[in-house]
Amino acid sequence: MQIELRVCQHCLDGDHGNDRRTEVINDMVACAERIKEYKEVIDLDAVHIRKVREDEPGKPASLPVVAASIQDNQVALNDLQLVTKGQDGNMLMYVDPQDILTVLAGNVDEISKAVPGDITVDLSPTGAEMISDADLGARGPQTSQESQ
Ligand SMILES: [Zn+2]
C-alpha cells in the first residue's frame, strides 16, 4: 500500500490566515512523517507528502489523482486530500479534514502498538479534539449510555 498526503504549503506555514487549519495540517504532516519513518512496520510501500504552492501546478508526487471543485466558473484543484492505494490497485481519496487526520492518526496508533518506545505524535488541541469527535461518532450509542 502507498499513501500520499497533499497539503497547502501556505496553510502549513500559517500564511493563509486560518489558525485552526494550520494546526490541523501541521498535525497531519507530523503524523505522515512519523508513518514514513516506520512504514515497514505496517507494510506500507511508500508515504509521500506533497506540499503544493499557489505558484506551481500541483502535480501529485506519486498517486495521480486530485480532487477538484468549481469556483467562480473555474476548476480549482483541492489542496488538502489523502489518497491511499492498496494492493488491489484501488485508490481511496479522503478530502474531509477529520477523515484525513483520523486515518493518519490510526496508522500512527498501529505503529505505536508494534514498536518499542513512544512514537506517538503530539497533536494540537484542535487536532486532538477532531480525533476524539471521530471516536465518539464511531461508538455513539455506547458512549451516551455510559455517560447516563
Ligand atoms: Zn492554504
Residues whose N, C-alpha, C, O or C-beta is under 5 A from the ligand:
A	BS01	ZN	C8 H10 C11 H16
